[in-house]
Amino acid sequence: MASKGVRRIRPVGNGFTLSNGTTGESSRFQIKGVAYIWDTNTAGYTDLLADEEQCAIDAPLMKELGVNVISVYAVDATKNHDKCMQTFYDNGIYVIANLEGTWAMGNNTWDMYYFEQYSAVLDALAGYDNTLGLIVSNQNIATDSQIDNASSLKAAVRDMKAYANARGYRNLPIGYYTTMLTSTNWLKLGEYLACGNSSNAIDFLGLDLYTWCGSSSIESSGYDDYLKQSADLGIPIFLSEDGCSSTTPRTFGDQAAVFGSVESTYWSGAIIYGWREEVLSPGRGLVSYPNVTGASSAAATPTLLADYTNLQNQWASVTTSSHTIRVTTAPACPTSSTSLWTLNPLASLPTISGLDFATVKEASLTRLSTSPSAGASDRTSTGSASFPSSSGTLSDSDPMSGTSGDSDAKLRIGVGVGVGVGVGLLLMAAALFFWCRRRKPKNTKSNPEGFQNEQKHPRELEGEWTAPEMSGSPSAAVNPKEIFSTEILEASAAKNHTQGDLNAVELDTASATLGRGSSSSPVPVPVPPIVSNPVFETEAVRSTLGNSGLDELAEEADIAVQELGFINLRKRALAVQAEALKRSPESMAGRKGEEYRELLQREEKITARLEDIESQQRRSDLVA
């Protein structure tokens, strides 16, 4: 569920919509992005989202350029990404990330190894509100001879959507970046990945396209053909890698066309490759770093290249499209009509033996897991966060709401539970002192049969118990089961049973409560109705509260204080979970927030009842 004020992007028809988190209204969203990668030529792609110092330098420069999306190719799920994701959020930048992590699937079949890698990356990024989407691969199928790999890509889409659903995450769009294959196979691949049930279909498609070079045109670049071919895919399409470098510096003349009246009807923007100048791709960077060769990993302020200025000018001169999004049905699955397309769309997708999503725990539940070696079904969410916004936009004023690592969360949970236990024990000790201090002698002149009477329930002494007269509204009486939790009722019934305080009818009621099976509404143990703000006459106190009545009040106070201890423990556990999400406990989404609010209400009622009991005992002391 979106945080209040957050502007969430989602695919609708052949475009993206940007929702206003405050008003609920939506507008067309088009991507002005850069590929945020670093290939050191020694260890492959680097996880730049884990370098908080460099992110803090780069994000403001991207904002100044006009960037609203970055595409990242490598995510190390064992690292923390809170600071970088927050930094980009503060600068109005969304993220599309590759689920392949740091190891591409290539020609391999979808299996448990890749599932665990993909799901770890999904866990790492699913909680951030500026995660726009995820891709199952970038150019996994690079040639026509690799078409058979498409079934593994579609299986990955299916399982990642099922995993995200089992974990209770929001519906994160999942897509694919394709290179432009020979003939029309790229289109058939797009149709195959987008066809069928939405549970295994991609939500967007990126085109890695470098055909517009220098002073080209829509016709010369082939953009017009690609537009016609992709018009009926029914999902958002954008250029996931753009920026031909055959002529340098690049002028990015295609941006006027991409955001123009024709192309913007079908396409949703472009991602320029790439942000930084690299060893393997000279002439394709917007900025240059002194550590371009990877000799140093220290954060550095880059030098802005001519490409940066040229792209900035192009984006400043274009107006994003307001064209109505075209909503069409899913495309038909392609048939084996050519020798280049050999994949049977009716063939079963690869499945992973032993993978059961029914055993996958919700992310909110597994945050308390202490096993560092948990498998996919028990994996704790690493680096998940939520960023609330009061303005309805991603802006510099949005407060930080990322999480710290799992180890910090577990430490806070341990401390919270320890403090809660200590508070609970103190409350129980106070209740014992309160009970002992208020007990009356069992045999006094005014009550020579106090011992016998103490063994009886007030209803045996006086018939059906009625509340003393009081001032105020008669609706002040509260049902006892609104105060006592099921656990406290059971404890109360067991204690009264051992002391012989219940008559035969009430023992039957208590037994039904203690021995219930799947009953959803247990019968509460009979106790005097609770009244709020009573004003008693002295005679009423005397006639109603003898020694037995005072003992009943003392025991009720004891049980109520115990429940306050339990409530305090649970509140602290929920507060720790809320702190990990950088939210207040009351604002947590779903049953956690609802439970916390109910605990506050119960705590207030029990506290009020304890004050009533103390007031009654004081009046009884005065009468005595």
C-alpha positions as CSV (number, residue, x, y, z in Angstrom):
1,M,0.0,0.0,0.0
2,A,1.4,3.4,-0.9
3,S,2.5,5.8,1.8
4,K,0.5,8.9,2.2
5,G,1.4,11.4,-0.5
6,V,3.7,9.1,-2.5
7,R,3.3,9.4,-6.3
8,R,3.3,5.8,-7.5
9,I,3.9,4.8,-11.1
10,R,2.1,1.9,-12.7
11,P,1.6,0.5,-16.2
12,V,-1.9,1.1,-17.7
13,G,-2.4,0.0,-21.3
14,N,0.5,1.1,-23.5
15,G,1.7,3.7,-21.0
16,F,2.6,4.6,-17.5
17,T,0.4,6.6,-15.1
18,L,1.7,8.7,-12.2
19,S,-0.8,8.8,-9.4
20,N,-1.1,11.7,-7.0
21,G,-0.8,10.2,-3.6
22,T,-2.9,12.9,-2.0
23,T,-5.8,13.4,-4.5
24,G,-5.8,10.0,-6.2
25,E,-5.7,11.6,-9.7
26,S,-3.4,10.2,-12.4
27,S,-1.4,11.7,-15.2
28,R,0.7,10.3,-18.1
29,F,4.3,9.5,-17.1
30,Q,7.2,9.4,-19.6
31,I,10.7,8.3,-18.8
32,K,13.7,10.6,-19.0
33,G,16.3,8.2,-17.8
34,V,20.0,7.3,-17.7
35,A,21.7,3.9,-17.3
36,Y,23.4,4.1,-13.9
37,I,26.1,1.5,-14.3
38,W,29.8,1.0,-13.9
39,D,31.6,-1.8,-15.7
40,T,35.2,-1.8,-14.3
41,N,36.4,-4.4,-16.9
42,T,37.7,-6.4,-14.0
43,A,34.8,-7.6,-11.8
44,G,31.8,-6.9,-14.0
45,Y,29.1,-4.5,-13.1
46,T,29.3,-2.7,-9.7
47,D,26.3,-2.3,-7.4
48,L,26.2,1.5,-7.4
49,L,23.1,1.6,-5.2
50,A,25.3,0.5,-2.3
51,D,27.7,3.5,-2.6
52,E,25.8,6.1,-0.6
53,E,28.6,8.7,-0.8
54,Q,28.7,8.5,-4.6
55,C,24.9,8.5,-4.8
56,A,24.8,11.7,-2.8
57,I,27.1,13.3,-5.4
58,D,25.4,11.9,-8.5
59,A,21.7,12.3,-7.7
60,P,21.6,16.2,-7.6
61,L,23.5,16.3,-10.9
62,M,20.9,13.9,-12.5
63,K,18.1,16.0,-11.2
64,E,19.7,19.1,-12.8
65,L,20.0,17.2,-16.0
66,G,16.2,16.4,-16.0
67,V,16.4,12.7,-15.0
68,N,13.4,11.1,-13.5
69,V,14.4,7.4,-13.8
70,I,17.7,5.5,-13.5
71,S,18.2,1.9,-14.8
72,V,20.6,-0.2,-12.7
73,Y,22.1,-3.4,-14.0
74,A,23.5,-5.0,-10.8
75,V,22.2,-5.2,-7.3
76,D,24.0,-7.1,-4.5
77,A,21.1,-8.2,-2.2
78,T,23.5,-8.7,0.7
79,K,24.2,-4.9,0.8
80,N,22.1,-2.1,2.2
81,H,20.6,0.3,-0.3
82,D,18.6,2.6,2.0
83,K,20.7,5.7,1.7
84,C,21.0,5.7,-2.1
85,M,17.3,4.9,-2.6
86,Q,16.5,7.7,-0.2
87,T,18.8,10.1,-2.0
88,F,17.3,9.4,-5.4
89,Y,13.8,9.6,-3.9
90,D,14.6,13.1,-2.5
91,N,15.7,14.1,-6.0
92,G,12.5,12.9,-7.7
93,I,14.2,9.8,-9.3
94,Y,12.6,6.4,-9.7
95,V,14.6,3.1,-10.2
96,I,14.2,0.2,-12.6
97,A,16.5,-2.7,-11.5
98,N,17.7,-5.9,-13.0
99,L,16.7,-9.0,-11.0
100,E,19.7,-10.9,-12.3
101,G,21.7,-9.3,-9.5
102,T,25.3,-9.7,-10.3
103,W,25.1,-12.9,-12.3
104,A,23.1,-13.2,-15.6
105,M,21.0,-16.3,-16.4
106,G,22.3,-16.5,-20.0
107,N,21.4,-19.7,-21.7
108,N,20.8,-21.5,-18.5
109,T,17.3,-22.9,-17.6
110,W,15.3,-21.2,-14.9
111,D,16.0,-23.2,-11.7
112,M,16.3,-22.8,-7.9
113,Y,19.7,-21.1,-8.1
114,Y,18.3,-18.3,-10.2
115,F,15.1,-18.1,-8.3
116,E,16.9,-17.5,-5.0
117,Q,19.1,-14.9,-6.6
118,Y,16.1,-13.1,-8.2
119,S,14.0,-13.3,-5.1
120,A,16.8,-11.9,-3.0
121,V,17.0,-8.8,-5.2
122,L,13.3,-8.4,-5.2
123,D,13.3,-8.5,-1.4
124,A,16.0,-5.9,-1.4
125,L,14.1,-3.4,-3.5
126,A,10.4,-4.2,-3.1
127,G,9.9,-1.9,-0.1
128,Y,11.1,1.3,-1.7
129,D,8.3,3.5,-3.0
130,N,10.6,4.8,-5.8
131,T,11.1,1.3,-7.2
132,L,9.3,1.8,-10.5
133,G,9.8,-1.8,-11.8
134,L,12.1,-4.8,-12.2
135,I,13.4,-6.6,-15.2
136,V,14.0,-10.4,-15.5
137,S,17.0,-9.8,-17.8
138,N,18.7,-7.4,-20.2
139,Q,19.4,-8.9,-23.6
140,N,19.3,-12.4,-22.3
141,I,18.3,-13.4,-25.9
142,A,20.9,-11.6,-27.9
143,T,20.7,-13.6,-31.1
144,D,17.9,-15.5,-33.0
145,S,19.5,-18.8,-32.1
146,Q,18.7,-18.2,-28.4
147,I,14.9,-17.9,-28.8
148,D,14.4,-21.1,-26.8
149,N,15.6,-19.2,-23.7
150,A,12.3,-17.2,-23.8
151,S,10.4,-19.9,-21.9
152,S,12.8,-19.4,-18.9
153,L,12.3,-15.7,-19.0
154,K,8.5,-16.1,-18.9
155,A,8.8,-18.7,-16.1
156,A,10.9,-16.1,-14.2
157,V,8.2,-13.5,-14.6
158,R,5.6,-16.0,-13.4
159,D,7.5,-17.0,-10.3
160,M,8.6,-13.5,-9.3
161,K,5.0,-12.3,-9.5
162,A,3.9,-15.2,-7.4
163,Y,6.7,-14.6,-4.9
164,A,6.0,-10.9,-4.6
165,N,2.3,-11.7,-4.0
166,A,3.2,-14.4,-1.3
167,R,5.4,-11.9,0.4
168,G,2.6,-9.3,0.5
169,Y,4.5,-6.7,-1.6
170,R,2.7,-4.2,-3.8
171,N,2.2,-5.1,-7.4
172,L,5.7,-4.2,-8.8
173,P,5.8,-4.1,-12.6
174,I,8.1,-6.7,-14.1
175,G,9.5,-6.4,-17.6
176,Y,12.3,-7.2,-20.0
177,Y,14.9,-5.3,-22.0
178,T,15.4,-6.7,-25.5
179,T,18.0,-6.1,-28.2
180,M,16.7,-5.7,-31.7
181,L,16.9,-9.2,-33.2
182,T,17.0,-9.9,-37.0
183,S,13.8,-10.0,-39.0
184,T,10.8,-9.5,-36.7
185,N,11.9,-11.9,-34.0
186,W,12.2,-9.1,-31.5
187,L,8.5,-8.4,-31.9
188,K,7.6,-12.1,-31.6
189,L,9.6,-12.3,-28.4
190,G,7.7,-9.2,-27.1
191,E,4.4,-10.8,-28.0
192,Y,5.4,-14.1,-26.4
193,L,6.5,-12.5,-23.1
194,A,3.4,-10.2,-23.0
195,C,0.7,-12.8,-24.1
196,G,-1.4,-15.0,-22.0
197,N,-2.4,-14.6,-18.4
198,S,-1.2,-11.5,-16.6
199,S,0.3,-13.7,-13.9
200,N,3.1,-14.8,-16.3
201,A,3.2,-11.8,-18.7
202,I,5.6,-8.9,-18.6
203,D,4.2,-5.5,-17.7
204,F,6.6,-3.4,-19.9
205,L,9.2,-3.9,-22.6
206,G,12.4,-1.9,-23.1
207,L,14.1,-1.6,-26.5
208,D,17.9,-1.4,-26.6
209,L,18.0,0.7,-29.8
210,Y,21.0,2.5,-31.2
211,T,19.8,3.2,-34.7
212,W,19.5,7.0,-34.5
213,C,23.0,8.3,-35.1
214,G,24.0,11.9,-35.6
215,S,21.6,13.9,-37.8
216,S,19.2,11.1,-38.6
217,S,15.4,11.0,-38.9
218,I,12.4,8.8,-37.9
219,E,12.5,7.1,-41.3
220,S,16.3,6.7,-41.6
221,S,16.7,5.3,-38.1
222,G,13.9,2.8,-38.6
223,Y,12.0,4.3,-35.6
224,D,8.8,4.4,-37.8
225,D,8.9,0.7,-38.4
226,Y,9.5,-0.2,-34.8
227,L,6.6,2.0,-33.8
228,K,4.2,0.3,-36.2
229,Q,5.4,-3.2,-35.1
230,S,5.0,-2.5,-31.4
231,A,1.7,-0.6,-31.6
232,D,-0.4,-3.5,-30.5
233,L,1.6,-5.1,-27.8
234,G,-0.7,-3.5,-25.2
235,I,2.0,-2.7,-22.6
236,P,4.3,0.3,-22.0
237,I,7.3,0.4,-24.4
238,F,10.3,2.7,-24.1
239,L,13.9,2.9,-25.2
240,S,15.8,1.1,-22.5
241,E,19.2,1.9,-24.0
242,D,19.5,4.9,-26.3
243,G,22.3,7.1,-27.6
244,C,24.3,6.1,-30.6
245,S,28.0,7.0,-30.2
246,S,29.2,6.7,-33.8
247,T,29.3,10.5,-33.8
248,T,30.7,12.3,-30.8
249,P,29.8,14.3,-28.9
250,R,26.3,13.0,-29.1
251,T,23.5,15.5,-29.8
252,F,20.6,13.3,-28.9
253,G,18.4,14.6,-31.8
254,D,16.1,11.6,-31.4
255,Q,14.7,13.0,-28.1
256,A,12.5,15.5,-29.9
257,A,11.0,12.6,-31.9
258,V,10.7,10.2,-28.9
259,F,8.7,12.8,-27.0
260,G,7.0,14.2,-30.1
261,S,3.4,13.9,-31.1
262,V,3.8,10.6,-33.0
263,E,6.2,8.5,-31.0
264,S,4.9,9.5,-27.6
265,T,1.5,8.1,-28.6
266,Y,3.1,4.6,-28.5
267,W,6.4,4.9,-26.5
268,S,6.9,6.1,-23.0
269,G,10.3,7.8,-23.1
270,A,13.9,6.8,-23.2
271,I,16.9,5.8,-21.0
272,I,20.2,7.1,-22.2
273,Y,23.3,4.9,-22.0
274,G,25.0,5.7,-19.9
275,W,25.7,8.0,-17.0
276,R,29.5,7.6,-16.6
277,E,32.3,7.2,-19.1
278,E,33.7,3.7,-19.0
279,V,36.6,1.7,-20.2
280,L,34.4,-0.6,-22.3
281,S,32.2,2.1,-23.8
282,P,34.2,5.2,-24.5
283,G,32.2,8.1,-25.9
284,R,29.0,6.9,-24.2
285,G,29.1,8.7,-20.9
286,L,27.5,11.9,-19.8
287,V,30.1,12.5,-17.0
288,S,33.7,11.5,-16.4
289,Y,35.2,10.4,-13.1
290,P,38.9,10.4,-12.1
291,N,38.6,6.7,-11.2
292,V,37.3,5.7,-14.6
293,T,39.5,2.6,-14.8
294,G,38.4,1.3,-11.4
295,A,41.7,1.9,-9.8
296,S,40.0,3.7,-7.0
297,S,36.7,3.2,-5.3
298,A,36.5,6.5,-3.5
299,A,33.6,8.8,-4.1
300,A,34.4,11.6,-6.5
301,T,32.7,14.6,-8.1
302,P,32.5,13.9,-11.8
303,T,33.3,16.3,-14.7
304,L,30.3,17.1,-16.9
305,L,30.9,16.2,-20.5
306,A,29.5,17.8,-23.6
307,D,27.0,15.0,-23.9
308,Y,25.5,16.0,-20.5
309,T,24.9,19.6,-21.7
310,N,23.5,18.5,-25.1
311,L,21.0,16.0,-23.5
312,Q,20.1,18.7,-20.9
313,N,19.2,21.1,-23.6
314,Q,17.2,18.5,-25.6
315,W,15.1,17.5,-22.6
316,A,14.5,21.1,-21.6
317,S,13.1,21.8,-25.0
318,V,10.6,18.9,-25.2
319,T,7.2,18.7,-23.6
320,T,6.1,15.3,-22.2
321,S,3.1,13.8,-23.9
322,S,-0.5,14.3,-22.7
323,H,-1.8,11.7,-25.2
324,T,-4.5,9.4,-23.9
325,I,-3.1,6.0,-23.1
326,R,-4.3,3.3,-25.5
327,V,-5.7,0.3,-23.6
328,T,-5.8,-2.9,-25.7
329,T,-6.1,-6.6,-25.0
330,A,-3.0,-8.8,-24.5
331,P,-1.4,-9.8,-27.8
332,A,-1.9,-13.3,-29.2
333,C,1.0,-15.7,-28.6
334,P,3.2,-16.0,-31.7
335,T,3.1,-19.3,-33.6
336,S,6.0,-21.1,-35.2
337,S,5.6,-19.3,-38.5
338,T,9.3,-19.1,-39.5
339,S,12.4,-21.1,-39.1
340,L,13.8,-18.4,-36.8
341,W,10.9,-18.6,-34.4
342,T,10.9,-22.2,-33.2
343,L,9.3,-21.8,-29.8
344,N,5.9,-23.4,-29.3
345,P,3.8,-20.9,-27.3
346,L,1.6,-23.8,-26.0
347,A,4.6,-25.7,-24.4
348,S,4.7,-25.8,-20.6
349,L,7.0,-23.3,-18.9
350,P,9.9,-24.6,-16.8
351,T,9.0,-25.3,-13.2
352,I,11.2,-25.6,-10.1
353,S,10.9,-28.8,-8.1
354,G,10.0,-28.2,-4.5
355,L,9.0,-24.5,-5.0
356,D,5.8,-24.0,-3.0
357,F,4.6,-20.4,-2.6
358,A,2.2,-21.5,0.1
359,T,5.1,-21.8,2.4
360,V,6.6,-18.3,1.7
361,K,6.1,-16.0,4.6
362,E,4.9,-12.4,4.4
363,A,7.6,-9.9,4.6
364,S,6.1,-8.4,7.8
365,L,6.3,-11.8,9.5
366,T,9.8,-12.7,8.5
367,R,11.3,-9.5,9.8
368,L,11.6,-11.3,13.2
369,S,13.6,-14.2,11.7
370,T,16.9,-14.8,13.3
371,S,18.3,-17.4,10.9
372,P,21.0,-15.8,8.6
373,S,20.9,-18.9,6.4
374,A,17.2,-19.0,5.8
375,G,16.1,-20.2,2.4
376,A,14.0,-18.4,-0.2
377,S,10.8,-19.1,1.8
378,D,12.2,-17.8,5.0
379,R,14.3,-14.9,3.7
380,T,14.1,-11.7,5.7
381,S,13.5,-8.5,3.8
382,T,16.8,-6.7,3.4
383,G,16.8,-3.0,2.9
384,S,13.0,-2.6,2.4
385,A,11.6,0.8,3.2
386,S,8.8,3.1,2.6
387,F,9.0,6.9,2.0
388,P,6.1,8.9,3.1
389,S,5.4,12.2,1.4
390,S,3.0,14.9,2.5
391,S,3.2,16.9,-0.7
392,G,2.1,14.3,-3.1
393,T,5.3,14.5,-5.1
394,L,8.9,13.3,-4.9
395,S,10.7,16.3,-3.6
396,D,13.6,17.5,-1.6
397,S,11.3,18.1,1.4
398,D,10.2,14.5,1.7
399,P,11.4,13.0,4.9
400,M,13.8,10.0,5.1
401,S,12.0,6.7,5.6
402,G,14.4,4.0,4.7
403,T,15.2,1.0,6.9
404,S,18.5,0.1,8.4
405,G,19.8,-3.5,7.9
406,D,18.3,-6.6,9.3
407,S,20.9,-6.9,12.0
408,D,19.9,-3.4,13.4
409,A,16.2,-4.3,13.2
410,K,16.8,-7.6,15.1
411,L,18.8,-5.7,17.7
412,R,16.0,-3.2,18.2
413,I,13.5,-6.1,18.4
414,G,15.6,-7.8,21.1
415,V,16.0,-4.6,23.1
416,G,12.3,-3.8,22.7
417,V,11.2,-7.3,23.9
418,G,13.6,-7.2,26.8
419,V,12.4,-3.8,28.0
420,G,8.8,-4.9,27.5
421,V,9.3,-8.0,29.7
422,G,10.9,-5.9,32.4
423,V,8.0,-3.4,32.3
424,G,5.6,-6.3,32.5
425,L,7.3,-7.8,35.5
426,L,7.2,-4.4,37.3
427,L,3.5,-4.0,36.6
428,M,2.8,-7.5,37.9
429,A,4.8,-6.7,41.1
430,A,2.9,-3.4,41.5
431,A,-0.4,-5.4,41.1
432,L,0.7,-7.8,43.8
433,F,1.6,-5.0,46.2
434,F,-1.7,-3.3,45.3
435,W,-3.7,-6.5,46.0
436,C,-2.0,-7.2,49.4
437,R,-2.3,-3.6,50.6
438,R,-6.1,-3.5,49.8
439,R,-7.1,-6.9,51.2
440,K,-9.4,-6.8,54.3
441,P,-9.3,-9.3,57.2
442,K,-11.4,-12.3,56.5
443,N,-13.1,-12.3,60.0
444,T,-14.1,-9.0,61.6
445,K,-16.9,-7.9,63.8
446,S,-18.8,-6.5,60.9
447,N,-18.3,-9.7,58.9
448,P,-18.0,-12.8,61.2
449,E,-18.8,-15.2,58.3
450,G,-16.3,-13.6,55.9
451,F,-14.4,-16.8,55.4
452,Q,-17.5,-18.7,54.2
453,N,-18.7,-15.8,52.1
454,E,-15.3,-15.4,50.5
455,Q,-15.6,-18.8,48.9
456,K,-18.8,-17.7,47.1
457,H,-19.3,-15.6,44.0
458,P,-21.2,-12.4,44.6
459,R,-24.1,-13.7,42.6
460,E,-24.5,-16.5,45.1
461,L,-24.6,-14.0,47.9
462,E,-27.0,-11.4,46.3
463,G,-28.6,-13.1,43.3
464,E,-28.1,-11.5,39.8
465,W,-25.5,-8.8,40.2
466,T,-26.7,-5.3,39.4
467,A,-24.6,-2.2,39.1
468,P,-25.0,0.4,41.8
469,E,-26.9,3.5,40.9
470,M,-24.7,6.1,39.3
471,S,-25.0,9.4,37.7
472,G,-24.4,9.9,34.0
473,S,-25.6,8.0,30.9
474,P,-26.8,4.4,31.4
475,S,-24.8,3.5,28.3
476,A,-21.7,3.8,30.3
477,A,-21.7,0.1,31.0
478,V,-19.2,-1.8,28.9
479,N,-19.2,-5.4,28.0
480,P,-16.5,-7.2,29.9
481,K,-15.2,-9.1,26.9
482,E,-14.2,-5.7,25.4
483,I,-11.7,-5.4,28.3
484,F,-10.4,-8.9,28.9
485,S,-8.5,-10.7,26.1
486,T,-9.0,-14.4,25.5
487,E,-5.8,-15.2,27.4
488,I,-6.8,-13.1,30.4
489,L,-10.2,-14.7,30.5
490,E,-8.6,-18.1,30.5
491,A,-6.3,-17.1,33.3
492,S,-9.1,-15.6,35.3
493,A,-11.3,-18.7,34.9
494,A,-8.5,-21.1,35.8
495,K,-7.7,-19.0,38.9
496,N,-11.3,-18.8,40.0
497,H,-11.8,-22.5,39.4
498,T,-8.9,-23.5,41.7
499,Q,-10.3,-21.2,44.4
500,G,-13.8,-22.4,44.1
501,D,-15.2,-19.0,43.3
502,L,-17.5,-20.2,40.5
503,N,-20.9,-21.9,40.8
504,A,-21.9,-24.8,38.7
505,V,-23.4,-22.7,35.8
506,E,-20.3,-20.5,35.7
507,L,-18.0,-23.4,35.7
508,D,-19.7,-24.7,32.6
509,T,-19.2,-21.3,31.0
510,A,-15.6,-21.2,31.9
511,S,-15.0,-24.7,30.7
512,A,-16.5,-23.9,27.4
513,T,-14.2,-20.9,27.1
514,L,-11.1,-22.9,28.1
515,G,-11.9,-25.9,25.9
516,R,-13.0,-24.1,22.8
517,G,-11.8,-25.4,19.5
518,S,-12.1,-23.1,16.6
519,S,-14.7,-20.8,18.1
520,S,-14.2,-17.3,16.9
521,S,-16.1,-15.6,19.8
522,P,-15.3,-17.2,23.2
523,V,-17.8,-16.8,26.0
524,P,-16.3,-14.4,28.6
525,V,-16.0,-15.5,32.2
526,P,-18.8,-13.7,34.2
527,V,-17.5,-10.6,36.0
528,P,-19.4,-7.5,37.3
529,P,-20.2,-5.1,34.5
530,I,-17.6,-2.4,34.2
531,V,-18.9,1.2,34.6
532,S,-17.1,4.4,33.7
533,N,-16.9,7.4,36.0
534,P,-19.3,6.0,38.7
535,V,-20.5,8.2,41.6
536,F,-21.5,6.0,44.5
537,E,-23.5,6.7,47.6
538,T,-21.8,5.5,50.8
539,E,-24.7,3.1,51.5
540,A,-24.3,1.6,48.1
541,V,-20.7,0.9,48.6
542,R,-21.4,-0.7,52.0
543,S,-24.2,-2.8,50.7
544,T,-22.4,-4.0,47.6
545,L,-18.8,-4.4,48.7
546,G,-18.0,-6.6,51.6
547,N,-14.7,-8.3,52.1
548,S,-15.6,-10.7,49.2
549,G,-16.4,-7.8,46.9
550,L,-13.1,-6.1,47.7
551,D,-11.2,-9.3,47.0
552,E,-13.0,-9.6,43.7
553,L,-11.9,-6.0,42.8
554,A,-8.3,-6.7,44.0
555,E,-8.2,-9.9,41.8
556,E,-9.7,-8.0,38.9
557,A,-7.1,-5.3,39.3
558,D,-4.4,-8.0,39.4
559,I,-5.6,-9.5,36.1
560,A,-6.0,-6.1,34.5
561,V,-2.4,-5.1,35.3
562,Q,-1.2,-8.4,33.9
563,E,-3.0,-7.7,30.7
564,L,-1.5,-4.2,30.6
565,G,1.9,-5.9,30.7
566,F,1.0,-8.2,27.8
567,I,-0.4,-5.2,25.9
568,N,2.8,-3.3,26.5
569,L,4.9,-6.2,25.2
570,R,2.9,-6.5,22.0
571,K,2.9,-2.7,21.5
572,R,6.7,-2.7,21.8
573,A,7.1,-5.5,19.3
574,L,4.8,-3.6,16.8
575,A,6.7,-0.4,17.5
576,V,10.0,-2.0,16.6
577,Q,8.5,-3.3,13.3
578,A,7.2,0.2,12.6
579,E,10.5,1.7,13.4
580,A,12.2,-0.7,10.9
581,L,9.7,0.8,8.3
582,K,10.3,4.3,9.5
583,R,6.6,4.7,10.3
584,S,4.6,5.3,13.4
585,P,2.9,2.1,14.7
586,E,-0.6,3.6,14.2
587,S,0.1,4.3,10.5
588,M,1.3,0.8,9.6
589,A,-0.8,-0.7,6.8
590,G,-2.9,-3.8,7.2
591,R,-3.5,-5.8,10.3
592,K,-0.4,-4.6,12.1
593,G,-1.6,-1.0,12.3
594,E,-5.1,-2.1,13.1
595,E,-3.9,-4.3,15.9
596,Y,-1.8,-1.5,17.4
597,R,-4.8,0.9,17.4
598,E,-6.9,-1.7,19.1
599,L,-4.3,-2.2,21.8
600,L,-4.3,1.5,22.5
601,Q,-8.1,1.4,22.9
602,R,-7.9,-1.6,25.2
603,E,-5.1,0.0,27.2
604,E,-7.2,3.1,27.7
605,K,-10.3,1.1,28.9
606,I,-8.3,-1.0,31.3
607,T,-6.5,2.0,32.8
608,A,-9.9,3.7,33.3
609,R,-11.2,0.5,35.0
610,L,-8.2,0.4,37.3
611,E,-8.9,4.0,38.3
612,D,-12.6,3.0,39.0
613,I,-11.4,0.1,41.2
614,E,-9.1,2.2,43.2
615,S,-11.8,4.8,43.7
616,Q,-14.2,2.1,44.9
617,Q,-11.6,0.7,47.4
618,R,-10.9,4.2,48.7
619,R,-14.6,4.8,49.3
620,S,-14.8,1.4,51.0
621,D,-11.9,2.3,53.3
622,L,-13.7,5.5,54.3
623,V,-16.9,3.6,55.1
624,A,-14.9,1.0,57.1
